[in-house]
Amino acid sequence: MRDYKLVFTGPMGVGKTTAIAAISETPPVSTEVANADASIAKATTTVGLDFGQVTLDNGDRLRLYGTPGQARFDFMWKILVRDALGFAILIDNSRPDPLADLAAYLDGFAGALQQMPCAIGVSRLPSHPFPTLDDYARGLAGRGLVLPVMATDPRNRDDVVALIETLLMQIEALDEKIAP
């Protein structure tokens, strides 16, 4: 059995803690505290990390880490993404400027993007259809990036599994490319 590390990141309130809780086989570890940021209508916020785990069919284990969403905790982003196989950026399409949110996380994880696969999960598309997934793809292309972008409800186990499977497929493709 081998352990692998995947990281969920994105703005505060996007659903990182919820996504990990939706699929973790064990009760997730969370470092949530009362939210002191009055500009965000959310009772609690992650200040350290979230952690959960999933066992794959072959017995390997995925260790799932969630970053804090606030930029003032960006030092944790670099710590948590270290030695990860890949990471997912979650974006809430109902926020005022979700494309700017994505740009901030692409910038914050620029070093990791050069070394590991990434997938983008966009939530709240049914109630907030703009920007579209194509708009996200165009924004990525403008940065010279080709990353999978998919609708993801972090409360829905199947959606979170699909996001992780997308990351795992990228990892497998890279492994095959390195060692055919």
N, C-alpha and C positions, 0 to 999 in steps of 0.2 A: 504494500500500500504506500502511495506517495501523497504528499500534501502539496497543494497548489494555492496560490494567493491571487484573488481578484479583488479589485477595489471599485466601490461605487462613490462617485463624487457629483457635485452639482450645488446649486444655490440652496440656501436655507429654506426649508419647507417643501422641497421638491419631492420628497418621499424616499430618501436613502434608507432611513431607519425602517420604514414601512416595507420597502422592497426586501431587505434582509430578513425581516420578521416573516414575510410571506413565504419564504422558502427554507429558512433554517430548520434543521432537524432538532436543534436544541433551542431552548429559550435564548434569544439574542442577548448579548452583553451590550449595554448602552450607557453612554455617559451624558445623558440628557439632564439638563438643569432648567430652572425657570428662565424664560426668555425675558431679557431686560431691554430688548430692542423694540420700542413702541411702534416703529414703522412697519413691523411685520406682525400680523394678527396670528400669532402662534403661541401657545402656552409654554412649550418647552423647546429647547434647542440642544443639539449635540455640541459638546465643547472638546471632546477628545476623540472618540471613535465609537463606531458600532462594530460588533463582531457576531458572526454566525457561521454555521458550517453545513455543508451538504456532502453526502457520500454518493459518488458516481456508481453506475452499474458495475464497473470493473473493480470497485473497492477503493479507488483513489478518493481523496477528500479535497473539496474546495473550501478554503478558508475565505470568508467574505468579510471585507472591511468597508465601513462607511466613513467618509471624511466629514469633518464639520463643514457647514456650508458658508459660514461667514469668512470673508477675506482676511479678517484679523487672525484667523487660525490657519493661514496658508502654510505656516511652518509644518503643521501636521500633514498637509497634503504630501509634501516631499518625503516625510518619514513613512507614511502609510503606503505610498506607491513603490517604495524601494523593494526590490526583489519580487514584485508582482509579475504575473504572466500577462496580465492585461487589465484594462479598467473600462468602466462604463460611466459616461457623463449623462446624468438625468437632467432634463430641462422641463420646466413647467410652462406650457404654452399660454397659460392665462396671466403670466406676469407681464408687466408693462413693456419690456423689450427682451423677449426670450433669445433673439439672435445675438444681442449684446451679452446676455448671460453666457451663451455658448462661447462667444469670443473670449470672455474673461477666463473661462476654464481651459480653453485651448491654449491661451497664453500661460496660464498658471501651471499647466502640465506639458508645456512645450518640450521639455527634455524627455519626459516619459513617452511622448508621442513618437519620438525618433527611435525608441528602443522597443516598444511593445504595442500590440494591437489595442484598439479602442473602438467602442460602439456607442452610439448616441441613442438614448431612449427619451422620447418626447411624450409627456403626459398631457391630459386634458384637451386632446385634439377634438373630441366630439363636441364639446361645449365652446371651444375656441379654435376654429379651423385655420386661423391665420396667425403666423406664417405656416405654410404647408411644409410637408416633408421635402418637397422639391426645393423650396426656399432654403431650407437648411443645407441640402446637398449643394446648391449653388454657392452658398456662403463658404462651405468647406472647400469647394473647387477653387474659389477665389484665393484661398490660402494654399492651394496646391495639395490639398488633402482629399483622399477618397476613403471615407469611413461609412460603415453601415449606419443608417438612420431609420429608426422604426418607432411606431406608436407603441407606448408602453404605459400601462396602468400599474404603478408600483404596488397596488393592493391586490393585484391579480397574479396568483402564482404562475399561471401559464405564460403570462406576458413576461414576467421576470425570468422564468426558465428560458424562454425564447431569446431574450437578450443575452443571457449567459451562454446559451448554445451558439449564438452568433459569434461571441468572443472565442469560444472554444474551437469553432471551425477555423477562425483566423489563425489561432495558435497552431492548430494541426497543419494548416496550409504552409505556415512559415517553417515548421519542423520538417515537412516533406521537401521544401525548397532547399533547406540547409543540408539535410541528409537524405537524398532521394533513394 
